[in-house]
Amino acid sequence: MPSGHLNKLRVTAADPIQYELPLGDQYIPLNPVLGHVCKLTFSGHIQCIHCQRQIKKSYNQGYCFPCVQRLAACDICIVRPEKCHYAAGTCREPDWAQTHCFTPHIVYLANTSGLKVGITRQSNLPTRWIDQGAIQALPLLQVTQRHHAGLLESLIAKTVNDKTNWRNMLKGLAPPLDLPAQRDTLLTQHENAIQNLCGEDGDDWESETGNPIDFHYPILQTPDKVTALNLDKTPEIEGTLLGIKGQYLLLDIGVLNIRKYAGYDVTFTAS
């Protein structure tokens, strides 16, 4: 029986999306076990995904508390990039920021539980969209650093949601959208503000063109009611795998957010 420490599901852009379950150094293909009874058993041991030390509780999707306090990857500006404080000289890891924050970033539109705006490093596409469970996605703007992308996201978020309702996303309630029309409307609506914002910071920004990307997920049955499963409360979870979307396993007994339990030592079986 394969076992090891969990990490976020590994995805391959295909039709449908192909998923693998990371357990330590092993990658278990999940698409072939759709419709099968699957069991995940948590041993009670958790390992920090950065420093690998044994911990009793994880934070921020897999880190120990000291790493959360020390790493730039765990700073508030990662989830709120408009709060970047690199220019103030207080970045936790300036060298890390150079390779992760001062690289091309995309401001995008996605259809997850409805229309939303988001940002990501250009190198993270299309994985970022798949991890969010988007059924459609379209780049909106490209800038040269994360801070500027965050400021633009905050600007667009005045008229477009920047959050996903994960329950509605898993239920598949979002209808298809005309993303190019939404893009054109938003770029026109915010044109002056975008030019002023990027001009002040001297960013070499550009608007994106092209067609939306559609994503199809391996789902046999969409849940009518979404019940979150918890490995801390239920160390042994067993049910029929009905689908996979975003970072969630859709079982007949509920849904499990694999990314939430990164670092958990788990045994996986399918029959």
C-alpha positions in Angstrom: 0.0 0.0 0.0 1.5 3.3 -1.0 2.2 5.7 1.8 4.0 9.0 2.5 3.6 12.6 3.2 0.8 14.4 1.2 1.4 17.3 -1.0 -0.9 19.2 -3.4 -2.4 17.2 -6.2 -0.2 17.2 -9.3 -2.1 18.1 -12.4 -1.6 17.7 -16.1 -3.6 19.9 -18.5 -5.5 17.4 -20.7 -9.1 16.6 -21.5 -10.1 15.7 -18.9 -7.5 17.0 -16.4 -5.2 14.3 -15.2 -4.5 14.1 -11.5 -1.8 12.4 -9.4 -1.7 12.1 -5.6 1.8 12.8 -4.2 2.8 10.6 -1.3 6.4 11.4 -0.5 8.3 10.5 -3.7 5.5 8.5 -5.2 2.8 9.8 -7.5 -0.4 7.8 -7.6 -2.6 8.3 -10.7 -6.1 9.1 -9.6 -8.1 9.2 -12.9 -8.0 5.4 -13.3 -9.6 4.8 -9.8 -12.7 7.0 -10.5 -15.7 5.0 -9.4 -13.5 2.8 -7.1 -13.6 2.8 -3.3 -10.6 4.7 -2.0 -9.3 5.0 1.5 -6.9 7.5 3.0 -5.5 6.7 6.5 -3.7 9.4 8.4 -1.0 8.0 10.7 -1.1 11.0 13.1 2.4 12.2 12.0 2.8 15.6 10.2 6.0 16.9 8.6 6.7 20.5 7.7 6.8 20.7 3.9 9.8 23.1 4.1 12.1 22.0 6.9 10.8 18.4 7.2 10.7 18.5 11.0 8.0 16.5 12.8 5.2 18.8 14.1 1.9 18.4 16.0 0.1 21.0 13.9 0.6 22.5 10.5 0.0 26.1 9.4 -0.6 27.7 6.0 -1.1 24.4 4.1 1.8 22.4 5.4 4.3 24.6 7.3 5.5 24.5 10.9 5.0 27.7 12.9 8.7 28.8 12.8 8.7 28.5 9.0 5.4 30.5 8.8 7.1 33.3 10.8 10.4 33.2 8.8 9.7 32.4 5.2 8.8 35.0 2.6 6.5 32.4 1.0 4.4 32.5 4.1 4.2 36.3 4.5 0.9 38.2 4.2 2.0 39.7 0.9 1.8 36.3 -0.8 -2.0 36.3 -0.4 -2.2 40.1 -0.4 0.4 41.1 -2.9 -0.7 44.8 -2.8 0.9 44.8 0.6 4.4 44.0 -0.7 7.0 45.6 1.5 10.1 44.8 -0.5 10.7 48.5 -1.3 10.7 49.3 2.4 13.6 46.9 2.9 11.7 44.6 5.2 11.3 41.5 2.9 12.0 38.3 4.8 14.0 36.8 2.0 15.1 39.3 -0.7 16.9 36.7 -2.8 13.7 34.5 -2.8 11.7 37.6 -3.8 13.9 38.2 -6.8 13.1 34.8 -8.3 9.4 34.6 -7.3 8.1 38.2 -7.1 10.1 40.0 -9.7 9.1 37.9 -12.6 6.3 38.3 -15.2 2.9 38.0 -13.5 -0.5 37.7 -15.1 -3.7 39.3 -13.9 -6.5 37.0 -15.2 -10.2 36.3 -15.3 -11.5 32.9 -14.4 -14.9 31.2 -14.2 -14.8 29.2 -11.0 -18.0 29.7 -9.0 -18.7 32.6 -11.3 -16.5 35.4 -12.7 -13.4 36.2 -10.6 -10.1 38.1 -11.0 -6.8 36.7 -9.8 -3.1 36.9 -10.3 -0.3 34.4 -10.7 3.2 34.0 -12.0 3.2 33.5 -15.7 5.1 30.3 -15.1 2.3 28.9 -13.0 -0.2 28.8 -15.9 -2.4 26.8 -16.4 -1.8 25.0 -13.1 -3.1 27.9 -11.1 -6.4 27.9 -12.9 -6.8 24.1 -12.6 -6.0 24.3 -8.8 -8.9 26.8 -8.4 -11.3 24.6 -10.3 -11.8 27.1 -13.1 -13.9 25.9 -16.0 -12.7 28.8 -18.1 -9.8 31.3 -17.8 -8.4 34.2 -19.8 -5.3 36.4 -19.2 -6.2 40.1 -18.7 -2.9 41.9 -18.1 0.8 41.1 -17.9 3.2 43.0 -15.6 6.8 42.6 -14.6 6.3 42.0 -10.8 3.9 40.6 -8.2 3.3 43.9 -6.4 2.0 45.6 -9.5 -0.2 42.6 -10.3 -1.6 42.8 -6.8 -2.4 46.5 -7.1 -4.2 45.8 -10.5 -6.1 42.9 -8.9 -7.3 45.2 -6.2 -8.4 47.7 -8.8 -10.3 45.2 -10.9 -11.8 43.6 -7.7 -13.8 46.8 -7.2 -16.1 45.6 -9.9 -15.3 41.8 -10.1 -15.2 39.2 -7.3 -11.7 38.1 -6.3 -12.9 35.1 -4.3 -14.2 31.6 -5.2 -17.2 30.1 -3.4 -15.6 26.6 -3.2 -18.9 24.9 -2.5 -20.5 26.3 -5.6 -17.4 25.6 -7.6 -17.6 21.9 -6.6 -21.3 21.8 -7.4 -20.6 23.1 -10.9 -23.1 25.9 -10.6 -21.3 28.4 -12.7 -22.6 28.8 -16.3 -20.2 29.5 -19.2 -19.2 33.1 -19.6 -18.1 35.3 -22.5 -14.7 36.1 -21.0 -13.4 38.1 -24.0 -16.4 40.4 -23.7 -15.8 40.7 -19.9 -12.1 41.4 -20.6 -12.8 44.2 -23.1 -15.4 45.8 -20.8 -13.0 45.8 -17.8 -10.0 47.1 -19.7 -12.1 49.9 -21.1 -13.7 50.7 -17.7 -10.4 50.8 -15.9 -8.1 52.0 -18.7 -7.1 55.3 -17.1 -6.6 53.9 -13.7 -4.4 51.1 -15.1 -2.3 53.5 -17.0 -1.9 55.8 -14.0 -1.1 52.9 -11.7 1.5 51.3 -13.9 2.9 54.6 -15.1 3.6 55.8 -11.6 5.6 52.6 -10.9 7.3 52.6 -14.3 6.0 49.1 -15.1 6.2 47.8 -18.7 2.6 46.4 -18.7 0.5 45.1 -21.6 -3.0 43.9 -22.1 -3.5 40.3 -23.1 -5.3 39.0 -26.2 -6.5 35.6 -27.2 -9.2 33.1 -26.5 -10.3 31.6 -23.3 -9.0 28.2 -22.2 -11.7 25.7 -21.2 -11.1 23.0 -18.6 -12.9 19.7 -18.1 -12.5 17.7 -14.9 -12.7 14.0 -14.3 -16.1 13.9 -12.6 -18.6 11.0 -12.7 -21.1 12.7 -10.4 -21.4 16.3 -9.1 -22.4 16.5 -5.4 -25.7 18.1 -4.6 -24.5 18.8 -1.0 -20.9 19.5 -0.2 -19.7 18.2 3.1 -16.0 18.9 4.0 -14.0 15.9 5.3 -11.3 16.4 7.9 -8.3 14.1 8.4 -7.7 15.5 11.9 -11.2 14.5 13.1 -11.5 11.4 10.9 -8.1 9.8 10.4 -9.5 7.1 8.2 -11.7 8.3 5.3 -13.2 5.7 2.9 -15.6 6.3 0.1 -16.2 6.0 -3.6 -14.2 8.5 -5.7 -16.8 10.3 -7.8 -14.6 13.1 -9.2 -11.7 15.4 -8.8 -11.8 19.2 -9.2 -9.4 21.9 -8.1 -7.5 20.3 -5.2 -10.5 18.4 -4.0 -11.3 14.7 -4.0 -15.1 14.3 -4.5 -16.2 11.2 -2.5 -19.7 9.8 -2.1 -19.3 10.7 1.7 -18.0 14.2 1.2 -15.1 16.2 -0.2 -11.5 16.3 0.9 -9.2 19.3 0.2 -5.8 17.6 -0.3 -3.8 20.8 -0.3 -5.0 21.6 3.2 -3.3 18.4 4.5 0.1 18.9 2.9 2.7 17.2 5.1 0.3 14.6 6.6 1.6 11.1 6.6 -1.1 9.1 4.8 -1.6 5.6 3.4 -3.8 5.4 0.2 -5.6 2.3 -1.1 -8.1 1.8 -3.9 -10.2 -1.2 -4.6 
